[in-house]
Amino acid sequence: MEQIQLNDLLEFFSPEWISLLSVEERDVPIVLQDGLGNLEKKDLLEIVEAVIMQQGERTVQN
């Protein structure tokens, strides 16, 4: 397992996506079960979608 900030992950794989996220979303720690070696673009897209949805739920609850 490996933990990495979403911002760092995006800088490595898809820096153009960083501007789509808020500062809070960029700072979310991500745990990669199989590390960076097995991460694919579709996996990254799922992670970004999940973080956006999670942050949106927190905003609605507050």
matplotlib code that plots the C-alpha trace (Angstrom):
import matplotlib.pyplot as plt

x = [0.0, 1.1, -0.4, -0.1, -1.8, -4.2, -2.3, 1.0, -0.7, -2.2, 1.1, 2.6, -0.2, -2.5, -1.4, -4.1, -6.7, -5.3, -7.2, -10.5, -10.2, -10.5, -7.7, -9.4, -9.9, -6.2, -5.1, -7.0, -4.8, -5.2, -4.2, -3.2, -3.5, -1.1, 1.0, 1.6, 2.9, -0.5, -2.5, -4.2, -5.8, -9.3, -8.4, -7.3, -10.5, -12.5, -10.4, -11.0, -14.7, -14.9, -13.0, -15.3, -18.4, -17.1, -16.3, -19.7, -21.4, -19.5, -20.5, -24.2, -24.0, -22.5]
y = [0.0, 3.5, 6.9, 10.0, 13.3, 13.6, 16.7, 14.8, 11.9, 14.3, 16.1, 12.8, 11.4, 14.3, 17.8, 19.3, 18.0, 19.8, 23.0, 21.2, 20.6, 22.8, 23.2, 20.9, 18.2, 18.4, 17.9, 14.6, 11.7, 8.7, 5.2, 3.0, -0.7, -1.8, 1.3, 3.6, 0.9, -0.6, 2.7, 3.3, 6.5, 5.1, 4.4, 8.0, 9.2, 7.1, 8.5, 12.1, 11.5, 10.0, 12.8, 15.4, 13.6, 13.2, 16.8, 17.8, 15.6, 17.3, 20.7, 19.8, 18.4, 21.6]
z = [0.0, -0.7, 0.4, -1.8, -1.9, -4.9, -6.1, -6.3, -8.1, -10.6, -11.2, -12.1, -14.4, -15.5, -14.5, -16.7, -14.3, -11.3, -12.2, -12.1, -8.3, -5.3, -2.9, -0.4, -3.1, -4.1, -0.6, -0.1, 0.8, -1.6, -0.6, -3.5, -2.7, -5.4, -5.6, -8.6, -10.8, -11.5, -11.7, -15.1, -16.4, -15.9, -12.2, -11.8, -13.3, -10.8, -7.9, -9.0, -9.4, -6.0, -4.4, -6.0, -5.0, -1.4, -1.1, -2.5, 0.1, 2.8, 1.5, 1.4, 5.0, 6.3]

ax = plt.figure().add_subplot(projection="3d")
ax.plot(x, y, z, "-o")
ax.set_aspect("equal")
plt.show()
